[in-house]
Amino acid sequence: MARTPTGRHIPTRQGNREFGWVHFSGPHNIKSPKVIKTALSEHPEKKQGHRLEYGAVLHNGLGLILARVRVIVQYHWETKGHKYKLADHSEKIGVITAFCQGVNKCPNALNEV
């Protein structure tokens, strides 16, 4: 669970092939929770209803850019298509997906940040 600058608590659920860790960790090679927390530590760059989009530029220890990461969040108790719903309406679905812009998979070094 990450906390945004505006105080939102955003979970990253285990999920399945459509959202959460299962959805993005293998296909996009994001395995470190620090990557998600770093992106969510910024203010959302885009907002459409309950869908928030966060972005971050992650650097290595030498200051070189490793990747530009995008994190898509559903800040609501159900997904946009109403396929997944949480019993507790005060909870949030959270992170739907995360990926590196411009590449199919994020570099391995990203997970060492």
Backbone as XML, in Angstrom:
<?xml version="1.0"?>
<chain id="A" units="angstrom">
  <residue number="1" name="MET">
    <atom name="N" x="0.853" y="-1.171" z="0.000"/>
    <atom name="CA" x="0.000" y="0.000" z="0.000"/>
    <atom name="C" x="0.898" y="1.233" z="0.000"/>
  </residue>
  <residue number="2" name="ALA">
    <atom name="N" x="0.565" y="2.151" z="-0.868"/>
    <atom name="CA" x="1.320" y="3.404" z="-0.958"/>
    <atom name="C" x="0.412" y="4.561" z="-0.537"/>
  </residue>
  <residue number="3" name="ARG">
    <atom name="N" x="1.038" y="5.605" z="-0.082"/>
    <atom name="CA" x="0.307" y="6.812" z="0.305"/>
    <atom name="C" x="0.764" y="7.934" z="-0.618"/>
  </residue>
  <residue number="4" name="THR">
    <atom name="N" x="-0.200" y="8.627" z="-1.220"/>
    <atom name="CA" x="0.103" y="9.716" z="-2.135"/>
    <atom name="C" x="0.300" y="11.019" z="-1.360"/>
  </residue>
  <residue number="5" name="PRO">
    <atom name="N" x="0.841" y="12.047" z="-2.007"/>
    <atom name="CA" x="1.013" y="13.340" z="-1.335"/>
    <atom name="C" x="-0.304" y="13.950" z="-0.855"/>
  </residue>
  <residue number="6" name="THR">
    <atom name="N" x="-1.413" y="13.553" z="-1.476"/>
    <atom name="CA" x="-2.721" y="14.084" z="-1.084"/>
    <atom name="C" x="-3.385" y="13.225" z="-0.012"/>
  </residue>
  <residue number="7" name="GLY">
    <atom name="N" x="-2.673" y="12.188" z="0.474"/>
    <atom name="CA" x="-3.196" y="11.362" z="1.554"/>
    <atom name="C" x="-3.975" y="10.139" z="1.121"/>
  </residue>
  <residue number="8" name="ARG">
    <atom name="N" x="-4.058" y="9.881" z="-0.158"/>
    <atom name="CA" x="-4.766" y="8.685" z="-0.632"/>
    <atom name="C" x="-3.943" y="7.439" z="-0.311"/>
  </residue>
  <residue number="9" name="HIS">
    <atom name="N" x="-4.607" y="6.399" z="0.172"/>
    <atom name="CA" x="-3.979" y="5.098" z="0.367"/>
    <atom name="C" x="-4.330" y="4.261" z="-0.852"/>
  </residue>
  <residue number="10" name="ILE">
    <atom name="N" x="-3.313" y="3.829" z="-1.589"/>
    <atom name="CA" x="-3.553" y="3.081" z="-2.819"/>
    <atom name="C" x="-2.894" y="1.707" z="-2.704"/>
  </residue>
  <residue number="11" name="PRO">
    <atom name="N" x="-3.719" y="0.654" z="-2.691"/>
    <atom name="CA" x="-3.155" y="-0.693" z="-2.609"/>
    <atom name="C" x="-2.685" y="-1.197" z="-3.973"/>
  </residue>
  <residue number="12" name="THR">
    <atom name="N" x="-1.748" y="-2.113" z="-3.932"/>
    <atom name="CA" x="-1.376" y="-2.871" z="-5.120"/>
    <atom name="C" x="-1.727" y="-4.310" z="-4.774"/>
  </residue>
  <residue number="13" name="ARG">
    <atom name="N" x="-2.830" y="-4.774" z="-5.306"/>
    <atom name="CA" x="-3.329" y="-6.114" z="-4.992"/>
    <atom name="C" x="-2.608" y="-7.181" z="-5.792"/>
  </residue>
  <residue number="14" name="GLN">
    <atom name="N" x="-2.665" y="-8.412" z="-5.311"/>
    <atom name="CA" x="-2.111" y="-9.545" z="-6.045"/>
    <atom name="C" x="-2.755" y="-9.582" z="-7.429"/>
  </residue>
  <residue number="15" name="GLY">
    <atom name="N" x="-4.077" y="-9.453" z="-7.482"/>
    <atom name="CA" x="-4.795" y="-9.363" z="-8.746"/>
    <atom name="C" x="-4.805" y="-10.643" z="-9.551"/>
  </residue>
  <residue number="16" name="ASN">
    <atom name="N" x="-4.905" y="-10.470" z="-10.861"/>
    <atom name="CA" x="-4.969" y="-11.592" z="-11.791"/>
    <atom name="C" x="-4.393" y="-11.136" z="-13.130"/>
  </residue>
  <residue number="17" name="ARG">
    <atom name="N" x="-4.727" y="-11.767" z="-14.215"/>
    <atom name="CA" x="-4.167" y="-11.386" z="-15.513"/>
    <atom name="C" x="-4.704" y="-10.046" z="-16.013"/>
  </residue>
  <residue number="18" name="GLU">
    <atom name="N" x="-5.689" y="-9.468" z="-15.317"/>
    <atom name="CA" x="-6.286" y="-8.217" z="-15.765"/>
    <atom name="C" x="-5.890" y="-6.998" z="-14.935"/>
  </residue>
  <residue number="19" name="PHE">
    <atom name="N" x="-5.421" y="-7.214" z="-13.709"/>
    <atom name="CA" x="-4.975" y="-6.082" z="-12.883"/>
    <atom name="C" x="-4.079" y="-6.574" z="-11.755"/>
  </residue>
  <residue number="20" name="GLY">
    <atom name="N" x="-3.323" y="-5.653" z="-11.163"/>
    <atom name="CA" x="-2.478" y="-5.955" z="-10.008"/>
    <atom name="C" x="-1.130" y="-6.557" z="-10.382"/>
  </residue>
  <residue number="21" name="TRP">
    <atom name="N" x="-0.434" y="-7.072" z="-9.360"/>
    <atom name="CA" x="0.917" y="-7.612" z="-9.551"/>
    <atom name="C" x="0.980" y="-8.676" z="-10.631"/>
  </residue>
  <residue number="22" name="VAL">
    <atom name="N" x="0.015" y="-9.577" z="-10.639"/>
    <atom name="CA" x="0.024" y="-10.647" z="-11.647"/>
    <atom name="C" x="-0.028" y="-10.056" z="-13.047"/>
  </residue>
  <residue number="23" name="HIS">
    <atom name="N" x="-0.791" y="-8.988" z="-13.206"/>
    <atom name="CA" x="-0.962" y="-8.362" z="-14.520"/>
    <atom name="C" x="0.311" y="-7.698" z="-15.030"/>
  </residue>
  <residue number="24" name="PHE">
    <atom name="N" x="1.033" y="-7.004" z="-14.172"/>
    <atom name="CA" x="2.178" y="-6.231" z="-14.683"/>
    <atom name="C" x="3.562" y="-6.747" z="-14.302"/>
  </residue>
  <residue number="25" name="SER">
    <atom name="N" x="3.698" y="-7.542" z="-13.254"/>
    <atom name="CA" x="5.052" y="-7.912" z="-12.813"/>
    <atom name="C" x="5.794" y="-8.770" z="-13.830"/>
  </residue>
  <residue number="26" name="GLY">
    <atom name="N" x="5.168" y="-9.758" z="-14.378"/>
    <atom name="CA" x="5.823" y="-10.606" z="-15.376"/>
    <atom name="C" x="5.939" y="-9.920" z="-16.727"/>
  </residue>
  <residue number="27" name="PRO">
    <atom name="N" x="4.808" y="-9.550" z="-17.320"/>
    <atom name="CA" x="4.853" y="-8.954" z="-18.657"/>
    <atom name="C" x="5.673" y="-7.668" z="-18.749"/>
  </residue>
  <residue number="28" name="HIS">
    <atom name="N" x="5.654" y="-6.830" z="-17.708"/>
    <atom name="CA" x="6.348" y="-5.549" z="-17.778"/>
    <atom name="C" x="7.622" y="-5.510" z="-16.938"/>
  </residue>
  <residue number="29" name="ASN">
    <atom name="N" x="7.924" y="-6.616" z="-16.253"/>
    <atom name="CA" x="9.161" y="-6.756" z="-15.485"/>
    <atom name="C" x="9.307" y="-5.723" z="-14.364"/>
  </residue>
  <residue number="30" name="ILE">
    <atom name="N" x="8.198" y="-5.420" z="-13.693"/>
    <atom name="CA" x="8.261" y="-4.558" z="-12.506"/>
    <atom name="C" x="8.015" y="-5.467" z="-11.313"/>
  </residue>
  <residue number="31" name="LYS">
    <atom name="N" x="9.062" y="-5.708" z="-10.539"/>
    <atom name="CA" x="8.976" y="-6.658" z="-9.436"/>
    <atom name="C" x="9.179" y="-6.009" z="-8.071"/>
  </residue>
  <residue number="32" name="SER">
    <atom name="N" x="9.638" y="-4.780" z="-8.048"/>
    <atom name="CA" x="9.928" y="-4.102" z="-6.794"/>
    <atom name="C" x="8.793" y="-3.155" z="-6.401"/>
  </residue>
  <residue number="33" name="PRO">
    <atom name="N" x="8.282" y="-3.275" z="-5.169"/>
    <atom name="CA" x="7.255" y="-2.347" z="-4.706"/>
    <atom name="C" x="7.740" y="-0.901" z="-4.668"/>
  </residue>
  <residue number="34" name="LYS">
    <atom name="N" x="9.069" y="-0.709" z="-4.575"/>
    <atom name="CA" x="9.627" y="0.647" z="-4.543"/>
    <atom name="C" x="9.316" y="1.404" z="-5.836"/>
  </residue>
  <residue number="35" name="VAL">
    <atom name="N" x="9.252" y="0.693" z="-6.946"/>
    <atom name="CA" x="8.943" y="1.333" z="-8.230"/>
    <atom name="C" x="7.544" y="1.933" z="-8.174"/>
  </residue>
  <residue number="36" name="ILE">
    <atom name="N" x="6.593" y="1.168" z="-7.670"/>
    <atom name="CA" x="5.207" y="1.639" z="-7.565"/>
    <atom name="C" x="5.109" y="2.792" z="-6.567"/>
  </residue>
  <residue number="37" name="LYS">
    <atom name="N" x="5.735" y="2.636" z="-5.408"/>
    <atom name="CA" x="5.687" y="3.684" z="-4.383"/>
    <atom name="C" x="6.306" y="4.980" z="-4.867"/>
  </residue>
  <residue number="38" name="THR">
    <atom name="N" x="7.373" y="4.883" z="-5.640"/>
    <atom name="CA" x="8.005" y="6.086" z="-6.171"/>
    <atom name="C" x="7.066" y="6.831" z="-7.109"/>
  </residue>
  <residue number="39" name="ALA">
    <atom name="N" x="6.420" y="6.111" z="-8.005"/>
    <atom name="CA" x="5.485" y="6.753" z="-8.942"/>
    <atom name="C" x="4.292" y="7.351" z="-8.200"/>
  </residue>
  <residue number="40" name="LEU">
    <atom name="N" x="3.784" y="6.642" z="-7.209"/>
    <atom name="CA" x="2.615" y="7.130" z="-6.474"/>
    <atom name="C" x="2.958" y="8.261" z="-5.513"/>
  </residue>
  <residue number="41" name="SER">
    <atom name="N" x="4.242" y="8.524" z="-5.314"/>
    <atom name="CA" x="4.626" y="9.623" z="-4.431"/>
    <atom name="C" x="4.482" y="10.980" z="-5.121"/>
  </residue>
  <residue number="42" name="GLU">
    <atom name="N" x="4.171" y="10.963" z="-6.397"/>
    <atom name="CA" x="3.933" y="12.182" z="-7.176"/>
    <atom name="C" x="2.435" y="12.489" z="-7.193"/>
  </residue>
  <residue number="43" name="HIS">
    <atom name="N" x="2.077" y="13.639" z="-7.702"/>
    <atom name="CA" x="0.672" y="13.960" z="-7.915"/>
    <atom name="C" x="0.237" y="13.322" z="-9.223"/>
  </residue>
  <residue number="44" name="PRO">
    <atom name="N" x="-1.047" y="12.915" z="-9.338"/>
    <atom name="CA" x="-1.483" y="12.297" z="-10.595"/>
    <atom name="C" x="-1.333" y="13.273" z="-11.758"/>
  </residue>
  <residue number="45" name="GLU">
    <atom name="N" x="-0.880" y="12.744" z="-12.886"/>
    <atom name="CA" x="-0.722" y="13.570" z="-14.079"/>
    <atom name="C" x="-2.011" y="13.668" z="-14.877"/>
  </residue>
  <residue number="46" name="LYS">
    <atom name="N" x="-2.831" y="12.632" z="-14.770"/>
    <atom name="CA" x="-4.118" y="12.622" z="-15.468"/>
    <atom name="C" x="-5.172" y="12.046" z="-14.546"/>
  </residue>
  <residue number="47" name="LYS">
    <atom name="N" x="-6.396" y="12.547" z="-14.704"/>
    <atom name="CA" x="-7.509" y="12.038" z="-13.916"/>
    <atom name="C" x="-8.743" y="12.008" z="-14.801"/>
  </residue>
  <residue number="48" name="GLN">
    <atom name="N" x="-9.357" y="10.830" z="-14.892"/>
    <atom name="CA" x="-10.611" y="10.665" z="-15.619"/>
    <atom name="C" x="-11.553" y="9.909" z="-14.706"/>
  </residue>
  <residue number="49" name="GLY">
    <atom name="N" x="-12.455" y="10.604" z="-14.053"/>
    <atom name="CA" x="-13.342" y="9.948" z="-13.098"/>
    <atom name="C" x="-12.535" y="9.351" z="-11.960"/>
  </residue>
  <residue number="50" name="HIS">
    <atom name="N" x="-12.644" y="8.028" z="-11.791"/>
    <atom name="CA" x="-11.923" y="7.339" z="-10.725"/>
    <atom name="C" x="-10.589" y="6.775" z="-11.209"/>
  </residue>
  <residue number="51" name="ARG">
    <atom name="N" x="-10.251" y="7.008" z="-12.467"/>
    <atom name="CA" x="-8.998" y="6.514" z="-13.033"/>
    <atom name="C" x="-7.932" y="7.601" z="-12.904"/>
  </residue>
  <residue number="52" name="LEU">
    <atom name="N" x="-6.836" y="7.258" z="-12.224"/>
    <atom name="CA" x="-5.730" y="8.181" z="-12.030"/>
    <atom name="C" x="-4.500" y="7.614" z="-12.719"/>
  </residue>
  <residue number="53" name="GLU">
    <atom name="N" x="-3.703" y="8.492" z="-13.307"/>
    <atom name="CA" x="-2.479" y="8.060" z="-13.964"/>
    <atom name="C" x="-1.301" y="8.817" z="-13.361"/>
  </residue>
  <residue number="54" name="TYR">
    <atom name="N" x="-0.348" y="8.052" z="-12.854"/>
    <atom name="CA" x="0.842" y="8.612" z="-12.233"/>
    <atom name="C" x="2.057" y="8.329" z="-13.109"/>
  </residue>
  <residue number="55" name="GLY">
    <atom name="N" x="3.041" y="9.181" z="-13.024"/>
    <atom name="CA" x="4.269" y="8.977" z="-13.784"/>
    <atom name="C" x="5.475" y="9.345" z="-12.945"/>
  </residue>
  <residue number="56" name="ALA">
    <atom name="N" x="6.577" y="8.677" z="-13.240"/>
    <atom name="CA" x="7.825" y="8.968" z="-12.542"/>
    <atom name="C" x="8.995" y="8.637" z="-13.451"/>
  </residue>
  <residue number="57" name="VAL">
    <atom name="N" x="10.067" y="9.364" z="-13.272"/>
    <atom name="CA" x="11.315" y="9.070" z="-13.968"/>
    <atom name="C" x="12.244" y="8.490" z="-12.908"/>
  </residue>
  <residue number="58" name="LEU">
    <atom name="N" x="12.684" y="7.255" z="-13.126"/>
    <atom name="CA" x="13.560" y="6.604" z="-12.159"/>
    <atom name="C" x="14.993" y="6.611" z="-12.667"/>
  </residue>
  <residue number="59" name="HIS">
    <atom name="N" x="15.911" y="6.933" z="-11.750"/>
    <atom name="CA" x="17.339" y="7.048" z="-12.074"/>
    <atom name="C" x="18.141" y="5.971" z="-11.347"/>
  </residue>
  <residue number="60" name="ASN">
    <atom name="N" x="19.299" y="5.677" z="-11.877"/>
    <atom name="CA" x="20.213" y="4.776" z="-11.169"/>
    <atom name="C" x="21.070" y="5.596" z="-10.214"/>
  </residue>
  <residue number="61" name="GLY">
    <atom name="N" x="22.017" y="4.967" z="-9.552"/>
    <atom name="CA" x="22.873" y="5.643" z="-8.575"/>
    <atom name="C" x="23.757" y="6.718" z="-9.169"/>
  </residue>
  <residue number="62" name="LEU">
    <atom name="N" x="23.952" y="6.671" z="-10.484"/>
    <atom name="CA" x="24.792" y="7.678" z="-11.155"/>
    <atom name="C" x="23.972" y="8.829" z="-11.728"/>
  </residue>
  <residue number="63" name="GLY">
    <atom name="N" x="22.654" y="8.760" z="-11.540"/>
    <atom name="CA" x="21.794" y="9.817" z="-12.044"/>
    <atom name="C" x="21.308" y="9.614" z="-13.468"/>
  </residue>
  <residue number="64" name="LEU">
    <atom name="N" x="21.641" y="8.479" z="-14.067"/>
    <atom name="CA" x="21.168" y="8.191" z="-15.424"/>
    <atom name="C" x="19.736" y="7.681" z="-15.382"/>
  </residue>
  <residue number="65" name="ILE">
    <atom name="N" x="18.947" y="8.069" z="-16.356"/>
    <atom name="CA" x="17.551" y="7.632" z="-16.411"/>
    <atom name="C" x="17.485" y="6.145" z="-16.737"/>
  </residue>
  <residue number="66" name="LEU">
    <atom name="N" x="16.821" y="5.395" z="-15.864"/>
    <atom name="CA" x="16.588" y="3.975" z="-16.115"/>
    <atom name="C" x="15.310" y="3.781" z="-16.919"/>
  </residue>
  <residue number="67" name="ALA">
    <atom name="N" x="14.254" y="4.506" z="-16.518"/>
    <atom name="CA" x="12.965" y="4.337" z="-17.190"/>
    <atom name="C" x="11.997" y="5.433" z="-16.778"/>
  </residue>
  <residue number="68" name="ARG">
    <atom name="N" x="11.037" y="5.641" z="-17.645"/>
    <atom name="CA" x="9.888" y="6.493" z="-17.337"/>
    <atom name="C" x="8.727" y="5.540" z="-17.071"/>
  </residue>
  <residue number="69" name="VAL">
    <atom name="N" x="8.264" y="5.533" z="-15.834"/>
    <atom name="CA" x="7.255" y="4.571" z="-15.401"/>
    <atom name="C" x="5.881" y="5.231" z="-15.337"/>
  </residue>
  <residue number="70" name="ARG">
    <atom name="N" x="4.861" y="4.509" z="-15.789"/>
    <atom name="CA" x="3.470" y="4.946" z="-15.689"/>
    <atom name="C" x="2.736" y="3.950" z="-14.804"/>
  </residue>
  <residue number="71" name="VAL">
    <atom name="N" x="1.911" y="4.448" z="-13.910"/>
    <atom name="CA" x="1.097" y="3.597" z="-13.038"/>
    <atom name="C" x="-0.349" y="4.048" z="-13.176"/>
  </residue>
  <residue number="72" name="ILE">
    <atom name="N" x="-1.224" y="3.103" z="-13.518"/>
    <atom name="CA" x="-2.649" y="3.384" z="-13.685"/>
    <atom name="C" x="-3.382" y="2.849" z="-12.458"/>
  </residue>
  <residue number="73" name="VAL">
    <atom name="N" x="-4.217" y="3.701" z="-11.857"/>
    <atom name="CA" x="-4.926" y="3.374" z="-10.615"/>
    <atom name="C" x="-6.426" y="3.525" z="-10.808"/>
  </residue>
  <residue number="74" name="GLN">
    <atom name="N" x="-7.176" y="2.586" z="-10.261"/>
    <atom name="CA" x="-8.634" y="2.717" z="-10.181"/>
    <atom name="C" x="-8.933" y="3.047" z="-8.729"/>
  </residue>
  <residue number="75" name="TYR">
    <atom name="N" x="-9.223" y="4.320" z="-8.454"/>
    <atom name="CA" x="-9.463" y="4.775" z="-7.086"/>
    <atom name="C" x="-10.961" y="4.699" z="-6.789"/>
  </residue>
  <residue number="76" name="HIS">
    <atom name="N" x="-11.442" y="3.473" z="-6.761"/>
    <atom name="CA" x="-12.864" y="3.204" z="-6.537"/>
    <atom name="C" x="-12.998" y="1.767" z="-6.074"/>
  </residue>
  <residue number="77" name="TRP">
    <atom name="N" x="-14.143" y="1.388" z="-5.555"/>
    <atom name="CA" x="-14.352" y="0.031" z="-5.049"/>
    <atom name="C" x="-14.687" y="-0.980" z="-6.144"/>
  </residue>
  <residue number="78" name="GLU">
    <atom name="N" x="-14.853" y="-0.507" z="-7.389"/>
    <atom name="CA" x="-15.073" y="-1.439" z="-8.496"/>
    <atom name="C" x="-14.305" y="-0.967" z="-9.721"/>
  </residue>
  <residue number="79" name="THR">
    <atom name="N" x="-14.020" y="-1.905" z="-10.612"/>
    <atom name="CA" x="-13.290" y="-1.555" z="-11.822"/>
    <atom name="C" x="-14.207" y="-0.821" z="-12.791"/>
  </residue>
  <residue number="80" name="LYS">
    <atom name="N" x="-13.597" y="-0.171" z="-13.751"/>
    <atom name="CA" x="-14.344" y="0.642" z="-14.715"/>
    <atom name="C" x="-15.433" y="-0.156" z="-15.421"/>
  </residue>
  <residue number="81" name="GLY">
    <atom name="N" x="-15.143" y="-1.359" z="-15.826"/>
    <atom name="CA" x="-16.118" y="-2.190" z="-16.534"/>
    <atom name="C" x="-17.069" y="-2.933" z="-15.614"/>
  </residue>
  <residue number="82" name="HIS">
    <atom name="N" x="-17.004" y="-2.669" z="-14.316"/>
    <atom name="CA" x="-17.864" y="-3.284" z="-13.293"/>
    <atom name="C" x="-17.659" y="-4.794" z="-13.171"/>
  </residue>
  <residue number="83" name="LYS">
    <atom name="N" x="-16.532" y="-5.297" z="-13.673"/>
    <atom name="CA" x="-16.271" y="-6.740" z="-13.610"/>
    <atom name="C" x="-15.823" y="-7.166" z="-12.214"/>
  </residue>
  <residue number="84" name="TYR">
    <atom name="N" x="-15.003" y="-6.331" z="-11.562"/>
    <atom name="CA" x="-14.507" y="-6.654" z="-10.228"/>
    <atom name="C" x="-15.023" y="-5.625" z="-9.244"/>
  </residue>
  <residue number="85" name="LYS">
    <atom name="N" x="-15.573" y="-6.125" z="-8.123"/>
    <atom name="CA" x="-16.138" y="-5.252" z="-7.096"/>
    <atom name="C" x="-15.661" y="-5.708" z="-5.729"/>
  </residue>
  <residue number="86" name="LEU">
    <atom name="N" x="-15.384" y="-4.750" z="-4.867"/>
    <atom name="CA" x="-14.990" y="-5.056" z="-3.497"/>
    <atom name="C" x="-16.225" y="-4.997" z="-2.610"/>
  </residue>
  <residue number="87" name="ALA">
    <atom name="N" x="-16.306" y="-5.901" z="-1.651"/>
    <atom name="CA" x="-17.453" y="-5.929" z="-0.744"/>
    <atom name="C" x="-17.520" y="-4.667" z="0.110"/>
  </residue>
  <residue number="88" name="ASP">
    <atom name="N" x="-16.370" y="-4.193" z="0.542"/>
    <atom name="CA" x="-16.298" y="-2.988" z="1.357"/>
    <atom name="C" x="-16.145" y="-1.785" z="0.425"/>
  </residue>
  <residue number="89" name="HIS">
    <atom name="N" x="-17.183" y="-0.992" z="0.310"/>
    <atom name="CA" x="-17.177" y="0.139" z="-0.617"/>
    <atom name="C" x="-16.259" y="1.271" z="-0.184"/>
  </residue>
  <residue number="90" name="SER">
    <atom name="N" x="-15.679" y="1.175" z="1.004"/>
    <atom name="CA" x="-14.712" y="2.203" z="1.417"/>
    <atom name="C" x="-13.301" y="1.839" z="0.944"/>
  </residue>
  <residue number="91" name="GLU">
    <atom name="N" x="-13.105" y="0.618" z="0.453"/>
    <atom name="CA" x="-11.811" y="0.173" z="-0.063"/>
    <atom name="C" x="-11.665" y="0.579" z="-1.529"/>
  </residue>
  <residue number="92" name="LYS">
    <atom name="N" x="-10.449" y="0.513" z="-2.040"/>
    <atom name="CA" x="-10.157" y="0.883" z="-3.432"/>
    <atom name="C" x="-9.520" y="-0.296" z="-4.158"/>
  </residue>
  <residue number="93" name="ILE">
    <atom name="N" x="-9.827" y="-0.447" z="-5.438"/>
    <atom name="CA" x="-9.196" y="-1.478" z="-6.265"/>
    <atom name="C" x="-7.689" y="-1.240" z="-6.279"/>
  </residue>
  <residue number="94" name="GLY">
    <atom name="N" x="-7.275" y="-0.007" z="-6.544"/>
    <atom name="CA" x="-5.863" y="0.341" z="-6.508"/>
    <atom name="C" x="-5.173" y="0.236" z="-7.853"/>
  </residue>
  <residue number="95" name="VAL">
    <atom name="N" x="-3.932" y="-0.231" z="-7.837"/>
    <atom name="CA" x="-3.112" y="-0.265" z="-9.045"/>
    <atom name="C" x="-3.653" y="-1.298" z="-10.021"/>
  </residue>
  <residue number="96" name="ILE">
    <atom name="N" x="-3.970" y="-0.834" z="-11.221"/>
    <atom name="CA" x="-4.418" y="-1.716" z="-12.295"/>
    <atom name="C" x="-3.197" y="-2.244" z="-13.044"/>
  </residue>
  <residue number="97" name="THR">
    <atom name="N" x="-2.331" y="-1.337" z="-13.461"/>
    <atom name="CA" x="-1.137" y="-1.738" z="-14.190"/>
    <atom name="C" x="-0.019" y="-0.733" z="-13.992"/>
  </residue>
  <residue number="98" name="ALA">
    <atom name="N" x="1.173" y="-1.163" z="-14.348"/>
    <atom name="CA" x="2.357" y="-0.305" z="-14.322"/>
    <atom name="C" x="3.252" y="-0.765" z="-15.464"/>
  </residue>
  <residue number="99" name="PHE">
    <atom name="N" x="3.921" y="0.192" z="-16.097"/>
    <atom name="CA" x="4.772" y="-0.163" z="-17.236"/>
    <atom name="C" x="5.788" y="0.939" z="-17.477"/>
  </residue>
  <residue number="100" name="CYS">
    <atom name="N" x="6.809" y="0.600" z="-18.252"/>
    <atom name="CA" x="7.813" y="1.572" z="-18.657"/>
    <atom name="C" x="7.437" y="2.077" z="-20.047"/>
  </residue>
  <residue number="101" name="GLN">
    <atom name="N" x="7.475" y="3.371" z="-20.209"/>
    <atom name="CA" x="7.110" y="3.960" z="-21.493"/>
    <atom name="C" x="8.179" y="3.695" z="-22.546"/>
  </residue>
  <residue number="102" name="GLY">
    <atom name="N" x="7.723" y="3.382" z="-23.741"/>
    <atom name="CA" x="8.623" y="3.243" z="-24.878"/>
    <atom name="C" x="9.294" y="1.891" z="-25.039"/>
  </residue>
  <residue number="103" name="VAL">
    <atom name="N" x="9.044" y="0.963" z="-24.115"/>
    <atom name="CA" x="9.624" y="-0.383" z="-24.211"/>
    <atom name="C" x="8.571" y="-1.419" z="-23.818"/>
  </residue>
  <residue number="104" name="ASN">
    <atom name="N" x="8.776" y="-2.656" z="-24.254"/>
    <atom name="CA" x="7.841" y="-3.719" z="-23.886"/>
    <atom name="C" x="8.044" y="-4.197" z="-22.454"/>
  </residue>
  <residue number="105" name="LYS">
    <atom name="N" x="9.308" y="-4.251" z="-22.032"/>
    <atom name="CA" x="9.640" y="-4.663" z="-20.663"/>
    <atom name="C" x="10.572" y="-3.641" z="-20.042"/>
  </residue>
  <residue number="106" name="CYS">
    <atom name="N" x="10.382" y="-3.417" z="-18.757"/>
    <atom name="CA" x="11.273" y="-2.515" z="-18.035"/>
    <atom name="C" x="12.639" y="-3.192" z="-17.853"/>
  </residue>
  <residue number="107" name="PRO">
    <atom name="N" x="13.715" y="-2.403" z="-17.784"/>
    <atom name="CA" x="15.041" y="-2.982" z="-17.580"/>
    <atom name="C" x="15.147" y="-3.617" z="-16.188"/>
  </residue>
  <residue number="108" name="ASN">
    <atom name="N" x="15.927" y="-4.683" z="-16.092"/>
    <atom name="CA" x="16.127" y="-5.365" z="-14.801"/>
    <atom name="C" x="16.650" y="-4.410" z="-13.735"/>
  </residue>
  <residue number="109" name="ALA">
    <atom name="N" x="17.497" y="-3.466" z="-14.131"/>
    <atom name="CA" x="18.098" y="-2.521" z="-13.173"/>
    <atom name="C" x="17.032" y="-1.702" z="-12.443"/>
  </residue>
  <residue number="110" name="LEU">
    <atom name="N" x="15.854" y="-1.545" z="-13.040"/>
    <atom name="CA" x="14.788" y="-0.775" z="-12.417"/>
    <atom name="C" x="14.381" y="-1.397" z="-11.062"/>
  </residue>
  <residue number="111" name="ASN">
    <atom name="N" x="14.410" y="-2.704" z="-10.982"/>
    <atom name="CA" x="14.002" y="-3.399" z="-9.762"/>
    <atom name="C" x="15.045" y="-3.345" z="-8.653"/>
  </residue>
  <residue number="112" name="GLU">
    <atom name="N" x="16.198" y="-2.768" z="-8.952"/>
    <atom name="CA" x="17.262" y="-2.640" z="-7.958"/>
    <atom name="C" x="17.325" y="-1.239" z="-7.361"/>
  </residue>
  <residue number="113" name="VAL">
    <atom name="N" x="16.440" y="-0.370" z="-7.802"/>
    <atom name="CA" x="16.413" y="1.015" z="-7.319"/>
    <atom name="C" x="15.890" y="1.050" z="-5.902"/>
  </residue>
</chain>
